[in-house]
Every structure is written in structure tokens, then in C-alpha cells.
Amino acid sequence: MVWPTPVDQLNFHGAGFQIIEIQKNIRLRNNSDYKIFPISRINAAAALILRGRLCASAGGKPRLFCCRYQVGGSAMSISLSQVAVPTFVQLLNSLTNLLDKAATHATAKQIDPAVLVNYRLAPDMFPLAQQIQIATNQAKGAIARLAGVEVPSYADTETTFDELKARIARTLDFVNAFTDDQIDGTEEREIVLKREDKELRLTGQNYLLHLVFPHFYFHVATTYAILRHAGVDLGKRDFLGQIPGVTL
């Protein structure tokens, strides 16, 4: 990672801590005490200012309890709506593009489209249609649960490219229907998922970042892999789709 400013230009406010190491973490030292915490997304075009406050622990020893990164004078923060909605929109649109290319390939090679819709990478893996069904289920389920509304139910009966594309479009409409205020502030909301005779309980943030996203990416990537393995002319840019604000 390239840091935006030299070490001696990084300012820490609080109790005489000095920065002694920058790698994947910043390490702060005050006499024999030190604190370590990770550095995340840094705007390389702006100066990094690390701010913290200290309070006394039970033993009277100072401890860092609040830190944040500032760029250009404003705190760097990102909300669940900024994380969730653009991610789902980008890759759901990518899925539509993948299906368009698959349809073109099937026509050019005189392949029955049903062959590709039912194609799978291994005998015990789900076929392409089910990969897309699960990916869309993850997207609509996440937005609904974070917003505190009922998850829409789909029939899972798609058997053609057009039907799968219609499912994706329906999911995009649902994802885009919510305001930021309906999703933001739900980081600590308890999400309860029923799994047969068990219940899985997660905070909204952990649910999105550590359960939904891995599932969603897996099934989108597997859709890409199925079509690529079947001979469809695809590349990584087709998987990435349109990155917001970026021209590839």
C-alpha cells in the first residue's frame, strides 16, 4: 500500500502517543504501552490524520477507545446502503450481461440455450439457473432484512435466459426501491435466519459482510465460470461489470 504522506506528517491527537510503525497497521506507543489497530481504505490523494481519545481502564492505564481516519477534514465513513446497494446493482447487471453473451454464443454455435441454462461445473453442483436464483435471493434477502421488511418470494421456475434476466431485473427494481435511511443505522439490528431446526443470529453488519456477500459473490462467480467453461467468450471485465464512476 502506498501511503499518502510521510510518517512525520501523520498527526495523532491524544496523550503523547507517537507513531512507531506503519505496515498493515498503525502502532502507537506511549512509554511502554502501545496500541495497534488496522488501516483500511485510504485516499492516496489526501493527507491522513489519525484522531483518538484516551480514557482510563479499570487499572488506571490509558487505553485507546475511539479512533477514526480523516481525509480533507471530514471523517471517512461508509454506510451499509453505500456498501450493499451499489455492490448488488453492479454484479446483478453483470449477470444480465453474462446471459446476453451466453445467448449470443448459443445462437452462433447452434446450441440449444437449455443446455447452457442447465449446465453445471460438476455433477454435484447446482446448474446455471440455480446459481442465478441463489444470487438474486441473497441480494433481495439482504436488502429486505436490513430494511426490516418481508423478503419477497420468487417461484424459482426460470428455464430460459429471458426468464432469468426478468428475475434479475425484478431483483434490481427491489434493491433500488429503498432509500438510504431505510438501510443505514441497521448495523446492530439482529438478523435471525432459520436453518431447519436451528437459528442463526447476526448483527446487520456481520450478516451483510460475512454471510451475504461471500454467498453472493460465490454464485455470481460460479455463473461466470459455468459459462466460461462452456465456451462463452468472457473475460474478467464481463464479471466486474460497470464499476461506479470508472470507465474500463
C-alpha positions as CSV (number, residue, x, y, z in Angstrom):
1,M,0.0,0.0,0.0
2,V,1.4,3.5,-0.9
3,W,0.9,5.9,2.0
4,P,-0.3,9.5,1.1
5,T,2.1,11.3,3.4
6,P,5.4,10.6,5.2
7,V,5.3,9.2,8.8
8,D,6.3,12.5,10.4
9,Q,3.4,14.3,8.8
10,L,0.8,12.0,10.3
11,N,-0.7,13.7,13.4
12,F,-2.1,11.8,16.3
13,H,-4.1,13.8,18.9
14,G,-4.0,12.4,22.4
15,A,-1.8,11.7,25.4
16,G,1.6,11.9,23.8
17,F,1.4,8.8,21.6
18,Q,3.9,8.6,18.8
19,I,3.6,6.5,15.6
20,I,6.4,3.9,15.6
21,E,5.3,1.6,12.8
22,I,3.3,1.7,9.6
23,Q,2.7,-1.5,7.8
24,K,-0.8,-3.1,7.6
25,N,-1.4,-1.5,11.0
26,I,-0.5,1.7,12.8
27,R,1.2,1.1,16.1
28,L,1.1,3.9,18.7
29,R,3.4,4.0,21.7
30,N,3.2,5.9,25.0
31,N,6.2,4.9,27.2
32,S,5.9,1.1,27.4
33,D,2.3,1.0,26.4
34,Y,1.2,0.6,22.8
35,K,-1.9,0.1,20.8
36,I,-2.4,-1.5,17.3
37,F,-5.3,-1.1,15.0
38,P,-5.8,-1.7,11.3
39,I,-5.7,0.8,8.5
40,S,-8.4,0.5,5.9
41,R,-9.3,2.4,2.7
42,I,-7.1,5.5,2.4
43,N,-7.5,8.2,-0.2
44,A,-4.0,8.4,-1.6
45,A,-4.6,12.0,-2.8
46,A,-5.3,13.4,0.6
47,A,-3.5,13.6,3.9
48,L,-4.2,11.1,6.6
49,I,-5.0,12.4,10.0
50,L,-5.4,9.8,12.8
51,R,-7.6,11.0,15.7
52,G,-8.1,9.3,19.0
53,R,-9.2,9.9,22.6
54,L,-8.0,8.2,25.7
55,C,-9.7,7.1,28.9
56,A,-8.7,5.2,31.9
57,S,-9.2,1.5,32.1
58,A,-10.1,-0.3,35.3
59,G,-6.4,-0.4,36.2
60,G,-5.8,3.2,35.5
61,K,-3.8,2.5,32.4
62,P,-4.7,4.7,29.4
63,R,-6.4,2.9,26.6
64,L,-7.5,4.0,23.1
65,F,-11.3,3.8,22.8
66,C,-12.1,6.0,19.9
67,C,-10.3,6.4,16.6
68,R,-11.2,7.4,13.1
69,Y,-9.5,8.4,9.9
70,Q,-10.0,11.8,8.4
71,V,-9.4,12.9,4.8
72,G,-9.7,16.5,3.8
73,G,-11.0,17.4,7.2
74,S,-14.1,15.1,7.2
75,A,-14.3,11.7,8.9
76,M,-14.0,8.8,6.5
77,S,-17.2,6.7,6.9
78,I,-19.2,4.4,4.8
79,S,-22.8,3.2,5.5
80,L,-24.5,-0.1,4.8
81,S,-26.5,1.4,2.0
82,Q,-23.3,2.6,0.3
83,V,-21.8,-0.9,0.7
84,A,-24.8,-3.0,-0.2
85,V,-26.8,-1.4,-2.9
86,P,-24.0,-0.4,-5.4
87,T,-22.5,-3.9,-5.0
88,F,-25.7,-5.7,-5.8
89,V,-26.5,-3.4,-8.7
90,Q,-23.1,-3.7,-10.2
91,L,-23.0,-7.5,-10.2
92,L,-26.7,-8.1,-11.0
93,N,-26.2,-6.0,-14.1
94,S,-23.1,-8.1,-14.8
95,L,-25.2,-11.3,-14.6
96,T,-27.5,-9.8,-17.2
97,N,-24.6,-9.1,-19.5
98,L,-23.3,-12.6,-19.0
99,L,-26.6,-14.1,-20.0
100,D,-26.7,-11.8,-23.1
101,K,-23.3,-13.1,-24.2
102,A,-24.4,-16.7,-23.5
103,A,-27.5,-16.2,-25.7
104,T,-25.3,-14.8,-28.5
105,H,-22.9,-17.7,-28.1
106,A,-25.7,-20.3,-28.3
107,T,-27.1,-18.7,-31.5
108,A,-23.7,-18.5,-33.1
109,K,-22.8,-22.1,-32.2
110,Q,-26.3,-23.5,-32.8
111,I,-26.5,-24.7,-29.2
112,D,-29.9,-25.2,-27.5
113,P,-30.0,-22.5,-24.8
114,A,-31.4,-25.0,-22.4
115,V,-28.1,-26.8,-22.5
116,L,-26.4,-23.7,-21.0
117,V,-29.2,-22.9,-18.6
118,N,-28.8,-26.4,-17.1
119,Y,-25.0,-26.6,-17.4
120,R,-23.0,-27.2,-14.3
121,L,-19.3,-27.4,-13.4
122,A,-19.6,-30.7,-11.5
123,P,-22.3,-33.4,-11.1
124,D,-22.9,-32.4,-7.5
125,M,-23.1,-28.6,-8.2
126,F,-26.1,-26.5,-9.0
127,P,-26.7,-25.6,-12.6
128,L,-26.5,-22.1,-14.0
129,A,-30.2,-21.3,-13.5
130,Q,-30.0,-22.1,-9.8
131,Q,-26.8,-20.2,-9.4
132,I,-28.6,-17.1,-10.6
133,Q,-31.6,-17.8,-8.4
134,I,-29.5,-18.0,-5.3
135,A,-27.5,-14.9,-6.2
136,T,-30.7,-12.9,-6.6
137,N,-32.1,-14.4,-3.4
138,Q,-29.1,-13.2,-1.5
139,A,-29.5,-9.7,-2.8
140,K,-33.2,-9.3,-2.2
141,G,-33.0,-11.1,1.1
142,A,-30.2,-8.8,2.4
143,I,-31.9,-5.6,1.5
144,A,-35.3,-6.7,2.9
145,R,-33.9,-7.9,6.2
146,L,-31.7,-4.8,6.7
147,A,-34.7,-2.6,5.9
148,G,-37.0,-4.6,8.2
149,V,-39.5,-5.7,5.5
150,E,-40.7,-9.0,4.3
151,V,-38.4,-10.8,1.9
152,P,-40.2,-11.2,-1.5
153,S,-40.7,-14.8,-2.6
154,Y,-39.8,-15.9,-6.1
155,A,-41.1,-19.2,-7.6
156,D,-37.6,-20.4,-8.8
157,T,-39.1,-21.8,-12.1
158,E,-36.9,-20.0,-14.6
159,T,-35.8,-22.2,-17.5
160,T,-34.7,-19.7,-20.2
161,F,-32.3,-16.8,-20.5
162,D,-35.2,-14.3,-20.8
163,E,-36.8,-15.7,-17.6
164,L,-33.6,-15.5,-15.7
165,K,-33.0,-11.9,-17.0
166,A,-36.5,-11.0,-15.9
167,R,-35.7,-12.3,-12.4
168,I,-32.6,-10.2,-12.2
169,A,-34.5,-7.1,-13.4
170,R,-37.1,-7.7,-10.7
171,T,-34.4,-8.0,-8.1
172,L,-32.7,-4.8,-9.3
173,D,-36.0,-3.0,-9.0
174,F,-36.4,-4.2,-5.5
175,V,-32.9,-3.3,-4.4
176,N,-33.2,0.2,-5.9
177,A,-36.6,0.8,-4.3
178,F,-35.3,1.6,-0.8
179,T,-34.0,4.9,0.5
180,D,-30.6,5.1,2.3
181,D,-32.4,5.9,5.5
182,Q,-34.3,2.5,5.4
183,I,-31.0,0.6,5.4
184,D,-28.5,2.8,7.2
185,G,-28.3,2.5,11.0
186,T,-29.1,-1.2,10.9
187,E,-25.5,-2.3,11.7
188,E,-26.5,-3.6,15.1
189,R,-30.0,-4.8,14.1
190,E,-30.4,-8.5,15.0
191,I,-30.9,-10.6,11.9
192,V,-32.4,-14.1,12.6
193,L,-32.1,-16.8,10.0
194,K,-33.8,-20.1,10.4
195,R,-31.9,-23.2,9.3
196,E,-34.0,-26.3,9.7
197,D,-34.0,-26.8,13.4
198,K,-31.5,-24.0,14.2
199,E,-31.5,-20.3,14.3
200,L,-28.6,-18.1,13.2
201,R,-28.4,-14.7,14.9
202,L,-26.2,-12.0,13.5
203,T,-25.9,-8.2,13.6
204,G,-26.9,-6.5,10.4
205,Q,-23.3,-5.6,9.6
206,N,-22.0,-9.1,10.1
207,Y,-24.9,-10.6,8.2
208,L,-24.2,-8.4,5.1
209,L,-20.4,-8.5,5.2
210,H,-19.7,-12.0,6.3
211,L,-22.6,-14.1,5.2
212,V,-24.5,-12.4,2.3
213,F,-21.5,-11.1,0.3
214,P,-19.5,-14.3,0.3
215,H,-22.6,-16.2,-0.8
216,F,-23.5,-13.6,-3.4
217,Y,-20.0,-13.4,-4.9
218,F,-19.7,-17.2,-4.9
219,H,-22.8,-17.7,-7.0
220,V,-22.1,-14.8,-9.4
221,A,-18.6,-16.1,-9.9
222,T,-19.8,-19.7,-10.4
223,T,-22.3,-18.4,-13.1
224,Y,-19.3,-16.8,-14.9
225,A,-17.3,-20.0,-14.5
226,I,-20.0,-22.2,-15.9
227,L,-20.4,-20.1,-19.0
228,R,-16.7,-19.6,-19.5
229,H,-16.2,-23.4,-19.2
230,A,-19.0,-23.9,-21.7
231,G,-17.1,-21.9,-24.3
232,V,-18.8,-18.5,-24.0
233,D,-16.3,-15.7,-24.9
234,L,-16.0,-14.0,-21.5
235,G,-13.3,-12.2,-19.6
236,K,-12.8,-10.6,-16.1
237,R,-14.3,-7.3,-17.3
238,D,-17.5,-9.1,-18.0
239,F,-17.6,-10.4,-14.5
240,L,-16.8,-7.0,-13.0
241,G,-19.4,-5.1,-15.0
242,Q,-19.7,-1.4,-14.7
243,I,-17.8,-0.1,-11.7
244,P,-19.5,3.2,-10.5
245,G,-17.5,6.2,-11.7
246,V,-15.0,4.1,-13.6
247,T,-14.6,3.5,-17.3
248,L,-12.9,0.2,-18.1
